[in-house]
Amino acid sequence: MTKKCRFHYDDFSDKLFISCKNENEKVYGSVRVLNLIIDFTADNKAVGIEIMQVSQYLESLGINPEILNKLTNAEIVFNQKRDGYLIYFILYAGNQVERIPYNIIAEQPIIL
């Protein structure tokens, strides 16, 4: 079962915004890593993300960026790993589902 997140694709600036925070959660801070801006709560939970130049990123993975104009839902899965972070953007467009990986190598954990 998918969780319902808020999302918006701005085709003019080629940015995809995904927010999966609960109503009682507040964004404490943000960090920019490459072409991502990640929003965190006070307890370092990643709850939102902005992906800049998203259509180019999808094309580089062999995914048709037209999915961005047909989105019905979007999610983020954020996993901290030993040497960095593994992020998945899950994009839904009707029956089509694309799981987009994004790997960030970090020498130290991101701490706000």
LOSEPA-95806 format. One record per residue: residue number from 1; residue in three letters; x, y, z of N, C-alpha, C in turn. Coordinates in pm, whole numbers, plus 50000, padded with zeros to 5 digits. Layout:
<sites>
+-----+--------+-------+-------+-------+-------+-------+-------+-------+-------+-------+
: num : residu :  n.c1 :  n.c2 :  n.c3 : ca.c1 : ca.c2 : ca.c3 :  c.c1 :  c.c2 :  c.c3 :
+-----+--------+-------+-------+-------+-------+-------+-------+-------+-------+-------+
: NUM :    ala :     X :     Y :     Z :     X :     Y :     Z :     X :     Y :     Z :
...
+-----+--------+-------+-------+-------+-------+-------+-------+-------+-------+-------+
</sites>
This chain:
<sites>
+-----+--------+-------+-------+-------+-------+-------+-------+-------+-------+-------+
: num : residu :  n.c1 :  n.c2 :  n.c3 : ca.c1 : ca.c2 : ca.c3 :  c.c1 :  c.c2 :  c.c3 :
+-----+--------+-------+-------+-------+-------+-------+-------+-------+-------+-------+
:   1 :    met : 50084 : 49882 : 50000 : 50000 : 50000 : 50000 : 50089 : 50124 : 50000 :
:   2 :    thr : 50057 : 50220 : 49917 : 50136 : 50341 : 49907 : 50085 : 50447 : 50004 :
:   3 :    lys : 50177 : 50528 : 50053 : 50135 : 50639 : 50138 : 50108 : 50759 : 50048 :
:   4 :    lys : 50018 : 50844 : 50092 : 49981 : 50961 : 50013 : 50073 : 51076 : 50049 :
:   5 :    cys : 50142 : 51125 : 49952 : 50230 : 51239 : 49969 : 50182 : 51353 : 49879 :
:   6 :    arg : 50223 : 51471 : 49913 : 50194 : 51585 : 49825 : 50310 : 51598 : 49728 :
:   7 :    phe : 50278 : 51633 : 49605 : 50384 : 51646 : 49505 : 50343 : 51751 : 49402 :
:   8 :    his : 50441 : 51806 : 49337 : 50416 : 51904 : 49230 : 50535 : 51902 : 49135 :
:   9 :    tyr : 50506 : 51892 : 49007 : 50611 : 51903 : 48906 : 50595 : 52037 : 48836 :
:  10 :    asp : 50699 : 52118 : 48838 : 50701 : 52246 : 48769 : 50782 : 52229 : 48641 :
:  11 :    asp : 50713 : 52219 : 48529 : 50783 : 52193 : 48403 : 50865 : 52313 : 48356 :
:  12 :    phe : 50827 : 52435 : 48398 : 50903 : 52554 : 48358 : 51045 : 52550 : 48416 :
:  13 :    ser : 51056 : 52519 : 48546 : 51187 : 52514 : 48610 : 51244 : 52371 : 48616 :
:  14 :    asp : 51166 : 52273 : 48571 : 51206 : 52132 : 48569 : 51242 : 52083 : 48709 :
:  15 :    lys : 51150 : 52111 : 48806 : 51169 : 52068 : 48944 : 51051 : 51983 : 48988 :
:  16 :    leu : 51082 : 51879 : 49064 : 50978 : 51795 : 49124 : 50988 : 51810 : 49275 :
:  17 :    phe : 50875 : 51845 : 49338 : 50866 : 51860 : 49482 : 50785 : 51743 : 49536 :
:  18 :    ile : 50836 : 51677 : 49639 : 50762 : 51568 : 49705 : 50771 : 51593 : 49856 :
:  19 :    ser : 50656 : 51596 : 49922 : 50652 : 51613 : 50067 : 50569 : 51501 : 50127 :
:  20 :    cys : 50628 : 51428 : 50219 : 50560 : 51316 : 50284 : 50554 : 51337 : 50436 :
:  21 :    lys : 50553 : 51462 : 50478 : 50547 : 51488 : 50622 : 50403 : 51481 : 50671 :
:  22 :    asn : 50390 : 51438 : 50796 : 50258 : 51434 : 50860 : 50218 : 51575 : 50899 :
:  23 :    glu : 50089 : 51595 : 50926 : 50041 : 51728 : 50962 : 50107 : 51781 : 51088 :
:  24 :    asn : 50142 : 51694 : 51182 : 50202 : 51738 : 51308 : 50353 : 51760 : 51299 :
:  25 :    glu : 50414 : 51726 : 51187 : 50559 : 51743 : 51171 : 50590 : 51880 : 51111 :
:  26 :    lys : 50700 : 51937 : 51155 : 50747 : 52065 : 51103 : 50887 : 52048 : 51047 :
:  27 :    val : 50913 : 52117 : 50938 : 51046 : 52113 : 50878 : 51138 : 52200 : 50963 :
:  28 :    tyr : 51246 : 52140 : 51008 : 51344 : 52206 : 51094 : 51456 : 52270 : 51011 :
:  29 :    gly : 51493 : 52204 : 50904 : 51601 : 52255 : 50821 : 51610 : 52179 : 50690 :
:  30 :    ser : 51692 : 52232 : 50601 : 51710 : 52171 : 50469 : 51858 : 52166 : 50437 :
:  31 :    val : 51893 : 52073 : 50350 : 52031 : 52061 : 50305 : 52028 : 52040 : 50154 :
:  32 :    arg : 52122 : 52103 : 50086 : 52133 : 52083 : 49941 : 52250 : 51991 : 49914 :
:  33 :    val : 52222 : 51886 : 49836 : 52323 : 51789 : 49795 : 52307 : 51769 : 49644 :
:  34 :    leu : 52407 : 51811 : 49568 : 52403 : 51803 : 49422 : 52277 : 51872 : 49371 :
:  35 :    asn : 52187 : 51800 : 49303 : 52066 : 51864 : 49251 : 51944 : 51835 : 49337 :
:  36 :    leu : 51965 : 51806 : 49466 : 51855 : 51779 : 49560 : 51854 : 51880 : 49672 :
:  37 :    ile : 51736 : 51914 : 49720 : 51720 : 51984 : 49847 : 51633 : 51895 : 49932 :
:  38 :    ile : 51686 : 51853 : 50048 : 51617 : 51757 : 50135 : 51574 : 51830 : 50260 :
:  39 :    asp : 51445 : 51818 : 50296 : 51390 : 51879 : 50417 : 51387 : 51776 : 50529 :
:  40 :    phe : 51429 : 51819 : 50649 : 51435 : 51732 : 50766 : 51351 : 51791 : 50880 :
:  41 :    thr : 51300 : 51701 : 50966 : 51235 : 51744 : 51089 : 51343 : 51760 : 51197 :
:  42 :    ala : 51302 : 51804 : 51316 : 51397 : 51823 : 51426 : 51465 : 51693 : 51468 :
:  43 :    asp : 51400 : 51578 : 51445 : 51462 : 51450 : 51480 : 51532 : 51384 : 51360 :
:  44 :    asn : 51575 : 51466 : 51263 : 51652 : 51423 : 51144 : 51579 : 51326 : 51054 :
:  45 :    lys : 51447 : 51329 : 51052 : 51369 : 51247 : 50960 : 51353 : 51325 : 50829 :
:  46 :    ala : 51391 : 51264 : 50718 : 51372 : 51327 : 50587 : 51225 : 51320 : 50550 :
:  47 :    val : 51163 : 51436 : 50527 : 51019 : 51440 : 50499 : 50985 : 51505 : 50366 :
:  48 :    gly : 51081 : 51570 : 50304 : 51051 : 51634 : 50176 : 51175 : 51644 : 50091 :
:  49 :    ile : 51151 : 51659 : 49962 : 51264 : 51665 : 49869 : 51226 : 51748 : 49748 :
:  50 :    glu : 51321 : 51819 : 49696 : 51306 : 51893 : 49571 : 51416 : 51843 : 49478 :
:  51 :    ile : 51378 : 51798 : 49360 : 51473 : 51745 : 49263 : 51481 : 51845 : 49148 :
:  52 :    met : 51597 : 51906 : 49131 : 51616 : 52002 : 49023 : 51665 : 51928 : 48899 :
:  53 :    gln : 51626 : 51977 : 48782 : 51662 : 51915 : 48653 : 51620 : 51769 : 48650 :
:  54 :    val : 51500 : 51743 : 48699 : 51452 : 51606 : 48715 : 51433 : 51534 : 48581 :
:  55 :    ser : 51388 : 51604 : 48478 : 51368 : 51535 : 48349 : 51501 : 51488 : 48292 :
:  56 :    gln : 51606 : 51566 : 48308 : 51738 : 51525 : 48260 : 51788 : 51403 : 48338 :
:  57 :    tyr : 51760 : 51402 : 48469 : 51802 : 51287 : 48551 : 51729 : 51160 : 48505 :
:  58 :    leu : 51599 : 51170 : 48482 : 51524 : 51054 : 48435 : 51576 : 51005 : 48301 :
:  59 :    glu : 51601 : 51098 : 48209 : 51654 : 51059 : 48078 : 51788 : 50988 : 48091 :
:  60 :    ser : 51873 : 51032 : 48185 : 52004 : 50969 : 48203 : 51991 : 50825 : 48251 :
:  61 :    leu : 51874 : 50791 : 48311 : 51848 : 50654 : 48356 : 51767 : 50574 : 48254 :
:  62 :    gly : 51738 : 50634 : 48139 : 51661 : 50566 : 48036 : 51511 : 50565 : 48063 :
:  63 :    ile : 51462 : 50660 : 48144 : 51320 : 50669 : 48176 : 51261 : 50789 : 48104 :
:  64 :    asn : 51148 : 50769 : 48039 : 51081 : 50876 : 47966 : 51032 : 50981 : 48066 :
:  65 :    pro : 51081 : 51106 : 48056 : 51041 : 51210 : 48150 : 50895 : 51255 : 48136 :
:  66 :    glu : 50824 : 51207 : 48034 : 50682 : 51240 : 48019 : 50599 : 51192 : 48138 :
:  67 :    ile : 50652 : 51095 : 48214 : 50581 : 51048 : 48334 : 50554 : 51164 : 48430 :
:  68 :    leu : 50642 : 51265 : 48428 : 50628 : 51378 : 48520 : 50498 : 51456 : 48496 :
:  69 :    asn : 50452 : 51458 : 48374 : 50328 : 51531 : 48341 : 50203 : 51449 : 48367 :
:  70 :    lys : 50220 : 51323 : 48404 : 50106 : 51233 : 48425 : 50099 : 51178 : 48567 :
:  71 :    leu : 50173 : 51235 : 48661 : 50182 : 51180 : 48796 : 50047 : 51179 : 48867 :
:  72 :    thr : 50020 : 51067 : 48933 : 49901 : 51056 : 49018 : 49941 : 51044 : 49165 :
:  73 :    asn : 50067 : 51008 : 49192 : 50121 : 51002 : 49327 : 50273 : 50995 : 49318 :
:  74 :    ala : 50337 : 51032 : 49427 : 50483 : 51024 : 49434 : 50521 : 51001 : 49580 :
:  75 :    glu : 50627 : 50926 : 49602 : 50676 : 50896 : 49737 : 50827 : 50910 : 49739 :
:  76 :    ile : 50881 : 50924 : 49860 : 51026 : 50916 : 49877 : 51054 : 50811 : 49984 :
:  77 :    val : 51159 : 50735 : 49961 : 51209 : 50639 : 50059 : 51354 : 50678 : 50083 :
:  78 :    phe : 51387 : 50704 : 50207 : 51518 : 50757 : 50243 : 51583 : 50662 : 50342 :
:  79 :    asn : 51694 : 50598 : 50302 : 51763 : 50502 : 50388 : 51907 : 50544 : 50410 :
:  80 :    gln : 51946 : 50560 : 50536 : 52084 : 50590 : 50567 : 52164 : 50461 : 50563 :
:  81 :    lys : 52272 : 50462 : 50490 : 52361 : 50346 : 50479 : 52496 : 50381 : 50540 :
:  82 :    arg : 52579 : 50283 : 50556 : 52708 : 50300 : 50621 : 52792 : 50412 : 50557 :
:  83 :    asp : 52795 : 50416 : 50424 : 52878 : 50515 : 50356 : 52798 : 50625 : 50287 :
:  84 :    gly : 52674 : 50645 : 50328 : 52595 : 50750 : 50267 : 52446 : 50725 : 50279 :
:  85 :    tyr : 52376 : 50763 : 50177 : 52231 : 50757 : 50178 : 52181 : 50701 : 50046 :
:  86 :    leu : 52077 : 50621 : 50053 : 52011 : 50568 : 49935 : 51869 : 50622 : 49937 :
:  87 :    ile : 51835 : 50695 : 49832 : 51703 : 50757 : 49821 : 51634 : 50697 : 49701 :
:  88 :    tyr : 51506 : 50663 : 49717 : 51424 : 50621 : 49605 : 51310 : 50719 : 49589 :
:  89 :    phe : 51288 : 50762 : 49467 : 51169 : 50839 : 49432 : 51077 : 50741 : 49362 :
:  90 :    ile : 50960 : 50722 : 49414 : 50866 : 50630 : 49351 : 50758 : 50714 : 49286 :
:  91 :    leu : 50750 : 50705 : 49153 : 50659 : 50787 : 49075 : 50548 : 50699 : 49019 :
:  92 :    tyr : 50424 : 50743 : 49038 : 50306 : 50671 : 48991 : 50235 : 50756 : 48885 :
:  93 :    ala : 50205 : 50695 : 48773 : 50127 : 50759 : 48667 : 50027 : 50655 : 48618 :
:  94 :    gly : 49910 : 50652 : 48682 : 49813 : 50548 : 48650 : 49869 : 50412 : 48689 :
:  95 :    asn : 49877 : 50320 : 48593 : 49930 : 50186 : 48619 : 50083 : 50179 : 48610 :
:  96 :    gln : 50145 : 50284 : 48561 : 50290 : 50287 : 48548 : 50353 : 50330 : 48681 :
:  97 :    val : 50453 : 50255 : 48724 : 50526 : 50287 : 48847 : 50675 : 50284 : 48815 :
:  98 :    glu : 50744 : 50390 : 48849 : 50889 : 50396 : 48829 : 50956 : 50418 : 48963 :
:  99 :    arg : 51052 : 50334 : 48996 : 51129 : 50346 : 49119 : 51266 : 50400 : 49079 :
: 100 :    ile : 51292 : 50525 : 49116 : 51411 : 50595 : 49072 : 51513 : 50598 : 49186 :
: 101 :    pro : 51631 : 50540 : 49168 : 51733 : 50542 : 49274 : 51817 : 50669 : 49269 :
: 102 :    tyr : 51863 : 50712 : 49384 : 51956 : 50823 : 49394 : 52049 : 50792 : 49510 :
: 103 :    asn : 52176 : 50780 : 49484 : 52274 : 50742 : 49585 : 52362 : 50861 : 49620 :
: 104 :    ile : 52378 : 50886 : 49750 : 52464 : 50995 : 49797 : 52572 : 50932 : 49885 :
: 105 :    ile : 52697 : 50952 : 49847 : 52809 : 50905 : 49927 : 52847 : 51020 : 50022 :
: 106 :    ala : 52854 : 50990 : 50151 : 52887 : 51092 : 50250 : 52992 : 51037 : 50346 :
: 107 :    glu : 53095 : 51116 : 50370 : 53199 : 51073 : 50464 : 53150 : 51081 : 50607 :
: 108 :    gln : 53055 : 51174 : 50634 : 52998 : 51190 : 50766 : 52848 : 51203 : 50752 :
: 109 :    pro : 52771 : 51162 : 50852 : 52626 : 51176 : 50846 : 52585 : 51322 : 50836 :
: 110 :    ile : 52474 : 51347 : 50767 : 52418 : 51481 : 50759 : 52347 : 51507 : 50892 :
: 111 :    ile : 52394 : 51606 : 50963 : 52332 : 51640 : 51092 : 52291 : 51786 : 51088 :
: 112 :    leu : 52168 : 51812 : 51125 : 52119 : 51950 : 51130 : 52132 : 52006 : 51269 :
+-----+--------+-------+-------+-------+-------+-------+-------+-------+-------+-------+
</sites>
